Amino acid sequence: MAGYRAEDDYDYLFKVVLIGDSGVGKSNLLSRFTRNEFSLESKSTIGVEFATRSLNVDGKVIKAQIWDTAGQERWILGDLDLLQLVL
């Protein structure tokens, strides 16, 4: 089938963890990037939210796995091998 790509068919995979205090907009950032939605009346995340988005950049498929920590960074980052902060 022309144009079909399997779900795990990508060239690069980036795993992104959104960290920050509760109520600063991490969930809306995730929602806007993955579903192109934004809500002024969003509720606090309970636990962890996860979403993915694939992008085509210069003919390469880039998949982003994005985690919203709900302000619980010590839980999600417990066994992390690498952490890069972008400010």
N, CA, C and O atoms as a CHARMM CRD file, in Angstrom:
* protein
*
  348
    1    1 MET  N      0.84600  -1.17200   0.00000 PROA 1      0.00000
    2    1 MET  CA     0.00000   0.00000   0.00000 PROA 1      0.00000
    3    1 MET  C      0.89700   1.24300   0.00000 PROA 1      0.00000
    4    1 MET  O      1.71100   1.40100   0.91000 PROA 1      0.00000
    5    2 ALA  N      0.77500   2.09200  -0.95700 PROA 2      0.00000
    6    2 ALA  CA     1.62600   3.27900  -1.07700 PROA 2      0.00000
    7    2 ALA  C      1.37600   4.24600   0.07500 PROA 2      0.00000
    8    2 ALA  O      0.23200   4.49600   0.45500 PROA 2      0.00000
    9    3 GLY  N      2.45000   4.77900   0.61800 PROA 3      0.00000
   10    3 GLY  CA     2.32700   5.77600   1.67300 PROA 3      0.00000
   11    3 GLY  C      2.10600   5.20100   3.05900 PROA 3      0.00000
   12    3 GLY  O      2.05900   5.95900   4.02800 PROA 3      0.00000
   13    4 TYR  N      1.97100   3.89800   3.18800 PROA 4      0.00000
   14    4 TYR  CA     1.72200   3.30200   4.49600 PROA 4      0.00000
   15    4 TYR  C      3.02500   3.11400   5.25700 PROA 4      0.00000
   16    4 TYR  O      4.02200   2.65800   4.69800 PROA 4      0.00000
   17    5 ARG  N      3.00800   3.46700   6.52700 PROA 5      0.00000
   18    5 ARG  CA     4.16000   3.23400   7.40400 PROA 5      0.00000
   19    5 ARG  C      3.64200   2.59800   8.68100 PROA 5      0.00000
   20    5 ARG  O      2.66000   3.06900   9.25600 PROA 5      0.00000
   21    6 ALA  N      4.28300   1.54800   9.12300 PROA 6      0.00000
   22    6 ALA  CA     3.89700   0.90300  10.37600 PROA 6      0.00000
   23    6 ALA  C      4.10600   1.86400  11.53900 PROA 6      0.00000
   24    6 ALA  O      4.89900   2.80000  11.44000 PROA 6      0.00000
   25    7 GLU  N      3.39800   1.63300  12.63700 PROA 7      0.00000
   26    7 GLU  CA     3.47200   2.50300  13.80700 PROA 7      0.00000
   27    7 GLU  C      4.90300   2.65300  14.32600 PROA 7      0.00000
   28    7 GLU  O      5.28800   3.74100  14.75500 PROA 7      0.00000
   29    8 ASP  N      5.68700   1.59100  14.29300 PROA 8      0.00000
   30    8 ASP  CA     7.05600   1.67600  14.80700 PROA 8      0.00000
   31    8 ASP  C      8.08400   1.90500  13.70300 PROA 8      0.00000
   32    8 ASP  O      9.27500   1.66200  13.90100 PROA 8      0.00000
   33    9 ASP  N      7.63600   2.36500  12.55900 PROA 9      0.00000
   34    9 ASP  CA     8.52400   2.62600  11.43300 PROA 9      0.00000
   35    9 ASP  C      8.94400   4.09700  11.46200 PROA 9      0.00000
   36    9 ASP  O      8.22700   4.96600  10.96400 PROA 9      0.00000
   37   10 TYR  N     10.10100   4.36400  12.04400 PROA 10     0.00000
   38   10 TYR  CA    10.60200   5.72600  12.14900 PROA 10     0.00000
   39   10 TYR  C     12.11800   5.69100  12.04900 PROA 10     0.00000
   40   10 TYR  O     12.74800   4.65700  12.26900 PROA 10     0.00000
   41   11 ASP  N     12.68500   6.82700  11.71500 PROA 11     0.00000
   42   11 ASP  CA    14.13600   6.93200  11.59100 PROA 11     0.00000
   43   11 ASP  C     14.80100   7.35300  12.90100 PROA 11     0.00000
   44   11 ASP  O     15.89900   6.90000  13.22400 PROA 11     0.00000
   45   12 TYR  N     14.13100   8.21500  13.64100 PROA 12     0.00000
   46   12 TYR  CA    14.67200   8.70000  14.91100 PROA 12     0.00000
   47   12 TYR  C     13.55800   8.71000  15.94600 PROA 12     0.00000
   48   12 TYR  O     12.40500   9.00600  15.63200 PROA 12     0.00000
   49   13 LEU  N     13.91300   8.38500  17.17700 PROA 13     0.00000
   50   13 LEU  CA    12.96200   8.40700  18.28400 PROA 13     0.00000
   51   13 LEU  C     13.51100   9.31900  19.37600 PROA 13     0.00000
   52   13 LEU  O     14.64100   9.14800  19.83300 PROA 13     0.00000
   53   14 PHE  N     12.70000  10.28600  19.78600 PROA 14     0.00000
   54   14 PHE  CA    13.06000  11.16900  20.88600 PROA 14     0.00000
   55   14 PHE  C     12.06400  10.95100  22.01000 PROA 14     0.00000
   56   14 PHE  O     10.85300  10.96800  21.79100 PROA 14     0.00000
   57   15 LYS  N     12.57700  10.74700  23.20800 PROA 15     0.00000
   58   15 LYS  CA    11.73900  10.61100  24.39400 PROA 15     0.00000
   59   15 LYS  C     11.87400  11.89500  25.19300 PROA 15     0.00000
   60   15 LYS  O     12.97100  12.27700  25.60000 PROA 15     0.00000
   61   16 VAL  N     10.74400  12.55800  25.41300 PROA 16     0.00000
   62   16 VAL  CA    10.72600  13.87700  26.04000 PROA 16     0.00000
   63   16 VAL  C      9.89900  13.80000  27.31700 PROA 16     0.00000
   64   16 VAL  O      8.78800  13.27200  27.30800 PROA 16     0.00000
   65   17 VAL  N     10.43500  14.32300  28.40800 PROA 17     0.00000
   66   17 VAL  CA     9.70800  14.39300  29.67000 PROA 17     0.00000
   67   17 VAL  C      9.47200  15.86100  29.99300 PROA 17     0.00000
   68   17 VAL  O     10.41900  16.63900  30.10700 PROA 17     0.00000
   69   18 LEU  N      8.20300  16.23600  30.13900 PROA 18     0.00000
   70   18 LEU  CA     7.85600  17.60400  30.51400 PROA 18     0.00000
   71   18 LEU  C      7.88800  17.69500  32.03300 PROA 18     0.00000
   72   18 LEU  O      7.17700  16.95800  32.71600 PROA 18     0.00000
   73   19 ILE  N      8.70300  18.58600  32.55900 PROA 19     0.00000
   74   19 ILE  CA     8.79800  18.74400  34.00600 PROA 19     0.00000
   75   19 ILE  C      8.49200  20.18000  34.38500 PROA 19     0.00000
   76   19 ILE  O      8.71600  21.10700  33.60600 PROA 19     0.00000
   77   20 GLY  N      7.98100  20.34700  35.58000 PROA 20     0.00000
   78   20 GLY  CA     7.65900  21.67100  36.08100 PROA 20     0.00000
   79   20 GLY  C      6.61600  21.58000  37.17100 PROA 20     0.00000
   80   20 GLY  O      6.01400  20.52700  37.38000 PROA 20     0.00000
   81   21 ASP  N      6.40500  22.66800  37.85400 PROA 21     0.00000
   82   21 ASP  CA     5.41800  22.70900  38.92800 PROA 21     0.00000
   83   21 ASP  C      4.02800  22.41000  38.39300 PROA 21     0.00000
   84   21 ASP  O      3.75200  22.58000  37.20600 PROA 21     0.00000
   85   22 SER  N      3.16700  21.96600  39.28000 PROA 22     0.00000
   86   22 SER  CA     1.77900  21.69600  38.92800 PROA 22     0.00000
   87   22 SER  C      1.09400  22.99400  38.49700 PROA 22     0.00000
   88   22 SER  O      1.27300  24.03600  39.12600 PROA 22     0.00000
   89   23 GLY  N      0.31500  22.92200  37.42600 PROA 23     0.00000
   90   23 GLY  CA    -0.47200  24.07100  36.98900 PROA 23     0.00000
   91   23 GLY  C      0.22700  25.05200  36.06900 PROA 23     0.00000
   92   23 GLY  O     -0.31600  26.12400  35.80500 PROA 23     0.00000
   93   24 VAL  N      1.42500  24.72400  35.56300 PROA 24     0.00000
   94   24 VAL  CA     2.14400  25.67700  34.71200 PROA 24     0.00000
   95   24 VAL  C      1.85600  25.50500  33.21900 PROA 24     0.00000
   96   24 VAL  O      2.26900  26.34900  32.42300 PROA 24     0.00000
   97   25 GLY  N      1.15700  24.43200  32.81300 PROA 25     0.00000
   98   25 GLY  CA     0.78700  24.27100  31.41300 PROA 25     0.00000
   99   25 GLY  C      1.43000  23.11000  30.68400 PROA 25     0.00000
  100   25 GLY  O      1.39100  23.06600  29.45400 PROA 25     0.00000
  101   26 LYS  N      2.02000  22.17100  31.40300 PROA 26     0.00000
  102   26 LYS  CA     2.65800  21.01700  30.75200 PROA 26     0.00000
  103   26 LYS  C      1.65100  20.21200  29.93600 PROA 26     0.00000
  104   26 LYS  O      1.94800  19.80600  28.81300 PROA 26     0.00000
  105   27 SER  N      0.46800  19.97900  30.48700 PROA 27     0.00000
  106   27 SER  CA    -0.55900  19.19400  29.78800 PROA 27     0.00000
  107   27 SER  C     -1.03700  19.90000  28.52800 PROA 27     0.00000
  108   27 SER  O     -1.26800  19.25300  27.50700 PROA 27     0.00000
  109   28 ASN  N     -1.18700  21.21600  28.58600 PROA 28     0.00000
  110   28 ASN  CA    -1.59900  21.95800  27.39800 PROA 28     0.00000
  111   28 ASN  C     -0.50900  21.97100  26.33400 PROA 28     0.00000
  112   28 ASN  O     -0.81300  21.95300  25.14100 PROA 28     0.00000
  113   29 LEU  N      0.73900  22.00100  26.74300 PROA 29     0.00000
  114   29 LEU  CA     1.84700  21.90300  25.79400 PROA 29     0.00000
  115   29 LEU  C      1.80100  20.55400  25.07800 PROA 29     0.00000
  116   29 LEU  O      1.95000  20.49000  23.85800 PROA 29     0.00000
  117   30 LEU  N      1.59500  19.48300  25.83700 PROA 30     0.00000
  118   30 LEU  CA     1.47400  18.13700  25.27200 PROA 30     0.00000
  119   30 LEU  C      0.28100  18.04800  24.33000 PROA 30     0.00000
  120   30 LEU  O      0.40400  17.54000  23.21500 PROA 30     0.00000
  121   31 SER  N     -0.85700  18.53400  24.76700 PROA 31     0.00000
  122   31 SER  CA    -2.08200  18.48300  23.96800 PROA 31     0.00000
  123   31 SER  C     -1.95000  19.29200  22.68100 PROA 31     0.00000
  124   31 SER  O     -2.39200  18.85000  21.62100 PROA 31     0.00000
  125   32 ARG  N     -1.35600  20.45100  22.76800 PROA 32     0.00000
  126   32 ARG  CA    -1.19400  21.31600  21.59400 PROA 32     0.00000
  127   32 ARG  C     -0.25900  20.67900  20.56400 PROA 32     0.00000
  128   32 ARG  O     -0.53900  20.71600  19.36600 PROA 32     0.00000
  129   33 PHE  N      0.83300  20.10300  21.01900 PROA 33     0.00000
  130   33 PHE  CA     1.80900  19.51200  20.11000 PROA 33     0.00000
  131   33 PHE  C      1.31000  18.21400  19.47700 PROA 33     0.00000
  132   33 PHE  O      1.55900  17.97300  18.29600 PROA 33     0.00000
  133   34 THR  N      0.61200  17.37600  20.24300 PROA 34     0.00000
  134   34 THR  CA     0.21900  16.06000  19.72900 PROA 34     0.00000
  135   34 THR  C     -1.16500  16.02700  19.09800 PROA 34     0.00000
  136   34 THR  O     -1.39900  15.23100  18.18800 PROA 34     0.00000
  137   35 ARG  N     -2.09500  16.87400  19.55600 PROA 35     0.00000
  138   35 ARG  CA    -3.46800  16.83900  19.03300 PROA 35     0.00000
  139   35 ARG  C     -3.94600  18.18300  18.48900 PROA 35     0.00000
  140   35 ARG  O     -5.08800  18.30100  18.04500 PROA 35     0.00000
  141   36 ASN  N     -3.07500  19.19900  18.52200 PROA 36     0.00000
  142   36 ASN  CA    -3.41300  20.55800  18.09300 PROA 36     0.00000
  143   36 ASN  C     -4.64500  21.09400  18.83000 PROA 36     0.00000
  144   36 ASN  O     -5.50700  21.74000  18.23400 PROA 36     0.00000
  145   37 GLU  N     -4.71000  20.81600  20.13000 PROA 37     0.00000
  146   37 GLU  CA    -5.80500  21.28600  20.97700 PROA 37     0.00000
  147   37 GLU  C     -5.23000  22.12300  22.11800 PROA 37     0.00000
  148   37 GLU  O     -4.09200  21.91900  22.54100 PROA 37     0.00000
  149   38 PHE  N     -6.03300  23.06400  22.60700 PROA 38     0.00000
  150   38 PHE  CA    -5.63900  23.86900  23.76100 PROA 38     0.00000
  151   38 PHE  C     -6.89500  24.19100  24.55200 PROA 38     0.00000
  152   38 PHE  O     -7.91400  24.57500  23.97700 PROA 38     0.00000
  153   39 SER  N     -6.82900  24.03600  25.86100 PROA 39     0.00000
  154   39 SER  CA    -7.99000  24.29200  26.70400 PROA 39     0.00000
  155   39 SER  C     -7.62300  25.26900  27.81200 PROA 39     0.00000
  156   39 SER  O     -6.64400  25.07100  28.53200 PROA 39     0.00000
  157   40 LEU  N     -8.40800  26.30900  27.93800 PROA 40     0.00000
  158   40 LEU  CA    -8.20500  27.25300  29.03500 PROA 40     0.00000
  159   40 LEU  C     -8.74000  26.69400  30.34600 PROA 40     0.00000
  160   40 LEU  O     -8.44400  27.22800  31.41500 PROA 40     0.00000
  161   41 GLU  N     -9.52500  25.62200  30.27000 PROA 41     0.00000
  162   41 GLU  CA   -10.15500  25.04800  31.45700 PROA 41     0.00000
  163   41 GLU  C     -9.64800  23.63400  31.73000 PROA 41     0.00000
  164   41 GLU  O    -10.42000  22.78200  32.17000 PROA 41     0.00000
  165   42 SER  N     -8.38500  23.37500  31.48200 PROA 42     0.00000
  166   42 SER  CA    -7.85400  22.02600  31.70200 PROA 42     0.00000
  167   42 SER  C     -7.72800  21.74300  33.19500 PROA 42     0.00000
  168   42 SER  O     -7.53700  22.64700  34.00800 PROA 42     0.00000
  169   43 LYS  N     -7.84000  20.46600  33.52600 PROA 43     0.00000
  170   43 LYS  CA    -7.73900  20.02700  34.91200 PROA 43     0.00000
  171   43 LYS  C     -6.34100  19.47800  35.16900 PROA 43     0.00000
  172   43 LYS  O     -5.63100  19.10400  34.23600 PROA 43     0.00000
  173   44 SER  N     -5.95700  19.43300  36.42100 PROA 44     0.00000
  174   44 SER  CA    -4.64100  18.90300  36.79300 PROA 44     0.00000
  175   44 SER  C     -4.52600  17.44100  36.39100 PROA 44     0.00000
  176   44 SER  O     -5.47400  16.66800  36.52800 PROA 44     0.00000
  177   45 THR  N     -3.36100  17.07600  35.89600 PROA 45     0.00000
  178   45 THR  CA    -3.09400  15.69300  35.52300 PROA 45     0.00000
  179   45 THR  C     -2.91100  14.86200  36.78100 PROA 45     0.00000
  180   45 THR  O     -2.25300  15.28700  37.73100 PROA 45     0.00000
  181   46 ILE  N     -3.50100  13.67200  36.77800 PROA 46     0.00000
  182   46 ILE  CA    -3.31200  12.72700  37.87500 PROA 46     0.00000
  183   46 ILE  C     -2.43100  11.60700  37.34600 PROA 46     0.00000
  184   46 ILE  O     -2.76100  10.98000  36.33900 PROA 46     0.00000
  185   47 GLY  N     -1.32800  11.35400  38.00700 PROA 47     0.00000
  186   47 GLY  CA    -0.40100  10.32900  37.53000 PROA 47     0.00000
  187   47 GLY  C      0.47100  10.87400  36.41900 PROA 47     0.00000
  188   47 GLY  O      1.08500  11.93100  36.55600 PROA 47     0.00000
  189   48 VAL  N      0.52000  10.13700  35.31000 PROA 48     0.00000
  190   48 VAL  CA     1.36100  10.51000  34.17500 PROA 48     0.00000
  191   48 VAL  C      0.54300  10.39800  32.89800 PROA 48     0.00000
  192   48 VAL  O     -0.20500   9.43600  32.72300 PROA 48     0.00000
  193   49 GLU  N      0.67800  11.36700  32.00900 PROA 49     0.00000
  194   49 GLU  CA     0.03100  11.31600  30.69500 PROA 49     0.00000
  195   49 GLU  C      1.12200  11.11700  29.65100 PROA 49     0.00000
  196   49 GLU  O      2.24200  11.60600  29.80200 PROA 49     0.00000
  197   50 PHE  N      0.78100  10.39600  28.59500 PROA 50     0.00000
  198   50 PHE  CA     1.75300  10.03100  27.57100 PROA 50     0.00000
  199   50 PHE  C      1.11000  10.19900  26.20000 PROA 50     0.00000
  200   50 PHE  O     -0.05000   9.83200  26.01000 PROA 50     0.00000
  201   51 ALA  N      1.85300  10.74900  25.24600 PROA 51     0.00000
  202   51 ALA  CA     1.35800  10.87200  23.87200 PROA 51     0.00000
  203   51 ALA  C      2.54400  10.82200  22.91400 PROA 51     0.00000
  204   51 ALA  O      3.69100  11.03400  23.30900 PROA 51     0.00000
  205   52 THR  N      2.24500  10.53900  21.65100 PROA 52     0.00000
  206   52 THR  CA     3.29300  10.50200  20.63000 PROA 52     0.00000
  207   52 THR  C      2.88300  11.34700  19.43700 PROA 52     0.00000
  208   52 THR  O      1.70400  11.61700  19.20600 PROA 52     0.00000
  209   53 ARG  N      3.88800  11.74900  18.69800 PROA 53     0.00000
  210   53 ARG  CA     3.65100  12.44500  17.43000 PROA 53     0.00000
  211   53 ARG  C      4.82300  12.15000  16.51400 PROA 53     0.00000
  212   53 ARG  O      5.98000  12.17400  16.93600 PROA 53     0.00000
  213   54 SER  N      4.51500  11.87200  15.26700 PROA 54     0.00000
  214   54 SER  CA     5.55100  11.64700  14.26400 PROA 54     0.00000
  215   54 SER  C      5.57800  12.82100  13.30500 PROA 54     0.00000
  216   54 SER  O      4.53400  13.32800  12.89300 PROA 54     0.00000
  217   55 LEU  N      6.77600  13.24500  12.95600 PROA 55     0.00000
  218   55 LEU  CA     6.98000  14.36100  12.03800 PROA 55     0.00000
  219   55 LEU  C      7.89200  13.91000  10.91200 PROA 55     0.00000
  220   55 LEU  O      8.75300  13.05400  11.11200 PROA 55     0.00000
  221   56 ASN  N      7.71000  14.47300   9.74400 PROA 56     0.00000
  222   56 ASN  CA     8.59200  14.20100   8.62000 PROA 56     0.00000
  223   56 ASN  C      9.48500  15.42300   8.42800 PROA 56     0.00000
  224   56 ASN  O      9.00200  16.51300   8.12200 PROA 56     0.00000
  225   57 VAL  N     10.78200  15.23200   8.60900 PROA 57     0.00000
  226   57 VAL  CA    11.75300  16.31900   8.47600 PROA 57     0.00000
  227   57 VAL  C     12.82800  15.87600   7.49200 PROA 57     0.00000
  228   57 VAL  O     13.54900  14.91000   7.74300 PROA 57     0.00000
  229   58 ASP  N     12.93000  16.57500   6.38800 PROA 58     0.00000
  230   58 ASP  CA    13.92600  16.25900   5.35300 PROA 58     0.00000
  231   58 ASP  C     13.87500  14.79500   4.93300 PROA 58     0.00000
  232   58 ASP  O     14.91200  14.15900   4.74100 PROA 58     0.00000
  233   59 GLY  N     12.65900  14.26400   4.79200 PROA 59     0.00000
  234   59 GLY  CA    12.48800  12.88600   4.33900 PROA 59     0.00000
  235   59 GLY  C     12.70000  11.83400   5.40200 PROA 59     0.00000
  236   59 GLY  O     12.62100  10.64200   5.10400 PROA 59     0.00000
  237   60 LYS  N     12.96700  12.23300   6.62900 PROA 60     0.00000
  238   60 LYS  CA    13.15000  11.30400   7.74400 PROA 60     0.00000
  239   60 LYS  C     11.94400  11.40200   8.67300 PROA 60     0.00000
  240   60 LYS  O     11.43000  12.49200   8.92400 PROA 60     0.00000
  241   61 VAL  N     11.49900  10.25600   9.17900 PROA 61     0.00000
  242   61 VAL  CA    10.39400  10.24000  10.13100 PROA 61     0.00000
  243   61 VAL  C     10.97300  10.31400  11.54000 PROA 61     0.00000
  244   61 VAL  O     11.77400   9.47400  11.95100 PROA 61     0.00000
  245   62 ILE  N     10.54600  11.33800  12.26200 PROA 62     0.00000
  246   62 ILE  CA    10.98700  11.55100  13.63300 PROA 62     0.00000
  247   62 ILE  C      9.78100  11.34700  14.53600 PROA 62     0.00000
  248   62 ILE  O      8.75700  12.01200  14.38200 PROA 62     0.00000
  249   63 LYS  N      9.91200  10.42700  15.47600 PROA 63     0.00000
  250   63 LYS  CA     8.83100  10.14200  16.40800 PROA 63     0.00000
  251   63 LYS  C      9.20500  10.69700  17.77500 PROA 63     0.00000
  252   63 LYS  O     10.30700  10.46300  18.27000 PROA 63     0.00000
  253   64 ALA  N      8.28300  11.42900  18.37400 PROA 64     0.00000
  254   64 ALA  CA     8.48600  11.96900  19.71500 PROA 64     0.00000
  255   64 ALA  C      7.53100  11.26900  20.67300 PROA 64     0.00000
  256   64 ALA  O      6.31900  11.26700  20.45700 PROA 64     0.00000
  257   65 GLN  N      8.07200  10.68000  21.72500 PROA 65     0.00000
  258   65 GLN  CA     7.27800  10.14000  22.82300 PROA 65     0.00000
  259   65 GLN  C      7.36500  11.17200  23.93900 PROA 65     0.00000
  260   65 GLN  O      8.45200  11.47300  24.43100 PROA 65     0.00000
  261   66 ILE  N      6.22100  11.71000  24.33500 PROA 66     0.00000
  262   66 ILE  CA     6.21700  12.82600  25.27500 PROA 66     0.00000
  263   66 ILE  C      5.45000  12.43200  26.53500 PROA 66     0.00000
  264   66 ILE  O      4.31700  11.95400  26.46700 PROA 66     0.00000
  265   67 TRP  N      6.08400  12.63900  27.67100 PROA 67     0.00000
  266   67 TRP  CA     5.50700  12.29600  28.97000 PROA 67     0.00000
  267   67 TRP  C      5.21900  13.57200  29.74700 PROA 67     0.00000
  268   67 TRP  O      6.07300  14.45200  29.84700 PROA 67     0.00000
  269   68 ASP  N      4.01600  13.66600  30.29500 PROA 68     0.00000
  270   68 ASP  CA     3.60400  14.76700  31.16800 PROA 68     0.00000
  271   68 ASP  C      3.59800  14.22300  32.59500 PROA 68     0.00000
  272   68 ASP  O      2.81700  13.32700  32.91500 PROA 68     0.00000
  273   69 THR  N      4.46000  14.75500  33.44400 PROA 69     0.00000
  274   69 THR  CA     4.69300  14.18400  34.77300 PROA 69     0.00000
  275   69 THR  C      3.72500  14.63400  35.85500 PROA 69     0.00000
  276   69 THR  O      3.78000  14.09800  36.96200 PROA 69     0.00000
  277   70 ALA  N      2.86300  15.56900  35.59900 PROA 70     0.00000
  278   70 ALA  CA     1.92000  16.08600  36.59600 PROA 70     0.00000
  279   70 ALA  C      2.62900  16.64900  37.82600 PROA 70     0.00000
  280   70 ALA  O      2.09900  16.59300  38.93600 PROA 70     0.00000
  281   71 GLY  N      3.83000  17.19100  37.62100 PROA 71     0.00000
  282   71 GLY  CA     4.57900  17.75800  38.73400 PROA 71     0.00000
  283   71 GLY  C      5.20300  16.70900  39.63800 PROA 71     0.00000
  284   71 GLY  O      5.56800  17.01500  40.77300 PROA 71     0.00000
  285   72 GLN  N      5.33400  15.46300  39.15400 PROA 72     0.00000
  286   72 GLN  CA     5.86700  14.35700  39.95600 PROA 72     0.00000
  287   72 GLN  C      7.20000  13.88400  39.39200 PROA 72     0.00000
  288   72 GLN  O      7.38400  12.69000  39.15900 PROA 72     0.00000
  289   73 GLU  N      8.12100  14.80000  39.17400 PROA 73     0.00000
  290   73 GLU  CA     9.38100  14.47600  38.52000 PROA 73     0.00000
  291   73 GLU  C     10.19400  13.43500  39.27700 PROA 73     0.00000
  292   73 GLU  O     10.86200  12.61100  38.65200 PROA 73     0.00000
  293   74 ARG  N     10.15500  13.44900  40.58000 PROA 74     0.00000
  294   74 ARG  CA    10.96700  12.48400  41.33300 PROA 74     0.00000
  295   74 ARG  C     10.50900  11.05900  41.05000 PROA 74     0.00000
  296   74 ARG  O     11.31300  10.13300  41.14900 PROA 74     0.00000
  297   75 TRP  N      9.24800  10.85600  40.70300 PROA 75     0.00000
  298   75 TRP  CA     8.74000   9.52100  40.37900 PROA 75     0.00000
  299   75 TRP  C      9.17900   9.09000  38.98200 PROA 75     0.00000
  300   75 TRP  O      9.69400   7.98400  38.81500 PROA 75     0.00000
  301   76 ILE  N      8.98800   9.92700  37.99600 PROA 76     0.00000
  302   76 ILE  CA     9.26700   9.55000  36.60000 PROA 76     0.00000
  303   76 ILE  C     10.76300   9.54400  36.29800 PROA 76     0.00000
  304   76 ILE  O     11.19800   8.79700  35.42200 PROA 76     0.00000
  305   77 LEU  N     11.55000  10.34100  36.98300 PROA 77     0.00000
  306   77 LEU  CA    12.97200  10.45200  36.68800 PROA 77     0.00000
  307   77 LEU  C     13.83800   9.54200  37.55400 PROA 77     0.00000
  308   77 LEU  O     15.06200   9.67100  37.54400 PROA 77     0.00000
  309   78 GLY  N     13.23600   8.64000  38.29100 PROA 78     0.00000
  310   78 GLY  CA    13.95400   7.80500  39.23600 PROA 78     0.00000
  311   78 GLY  C     15.11100   7.01400  38.65900 PROA 78     0.00000
  312   78 GLY  O     16.17300   6.96800  39.28200 PROA 78     0.00000
  313   79 ASP  N     14.95900   6.38400  37.49200 PROA 79     0.00000
  314   79 ASP  CA    16.02200   5.54600  36.92700 PROA 79     0.00000
  315   79 ASP  C     16.51800   6.08100  35.58600 PROA 79     0.00000
  316   79 ASP  O     16.87500   5.31100  34.69400 PROA 79     0.00000
  317   80 LEU  N     16.53600   7.37800  35.45500 PROA 80     0.00000
  318   80 LEU  CA    16.92400   8.02400  34.20900 PROA 80     0.00000
  319   80 LEU  C     18.42800   7.93400  33.98700 PROA 80     0.00000
  320   80 LEU  O     19.21000   8.14700  34.91300 PROA 80     0.00000
  321   81 ASP  N     18.83300   7.61900  32.75700 PROA 81     0.00000
  322   81 ASP  CA    20.24800   7.55700  32.41400 PROA 81     0.00000
  323   81 ASP  C     20.81500   8.92100  32.02500 PROA 81     0.00000
  324   81 ASP  O     21.98000   9.21200  32.29200 PROA 81     0.00000
  325   82 LEU  N     19.98600   9.75800  31.39200 PROA 82     0.00000
  326   82 LEU  CA    20.44500  11.05700  30.90900 PROA 82     0.00000
  327   82 LEU  C     19.31900  12.06100  31.06600 PROA 82     0.00000
  328   82 LEU  O     18.16300  11.75600  30.77400 PROA 82     0.00000
  329   83 LEU  N     19.64700  13.23900  31.51800 PROA 83     0.00000
  330   83 LEU  CA    18.68000  14.32400  31.62200 PROA 83     0.00000
  331   83 LEU  C     19.29100  15.56000  30.99400 PROA 83     0.00000
  332   83 LEU  O     20.36300  16.00800  31.40100 PROA 83     0.00000
  333   84 GLN  N     18.61100  16.11000  30.00400 PROA 84     0.00000
  334   84 GLN  CA    19.06900  17.34700  29.37400 PROA 84     0.00000
  335   84 GLN  C     17.98100  18.38500  29.56500 PROA 84     0.00000
  336   84 GLN  O     16.84900  18.19000  29.12000 PROA 84     0.00000
  337   85 LEU  N     18.30800  19.46700  30.21100 PROA 85     0.00000
  338   85 LEU  CA    17.35400  20.53900  30.44500 PROA 85     0.00000
  339   85 LEU  C     17.50100  21.59200  29.36700 PROA 85     0.00000
  340   85 LEU  O     18.61000  22.01000  29.03400 PROA 85     0.00000
  341   86 VAL  N     16.37000  22.01500  28.82500 PROA 86     0.00000
  342   86 VAL  CA    16.35400  23.07500  27.82700 PROA 86     0.00000
  343   86 VAL  C     15.54800  24.21600  28.41400 PROA 86     0.00000
  344   86 VAL  O     14.35400  24.07100  28.67400 PROA 86     0.00000
  345   87 LEU  N     16.19000  25.33900  28.62000 PROA 87     0.00000
  346   87 LEU  CA    15.51400  26.48700  29.22600 PROA 87     0.00000
  347   87 LEU  C     15.28300  27.56300  28.21000 PROA 87     0.00000
  348   87 LEU  O     14.72300  28.61000  28.53700 PROA 87     0.00000
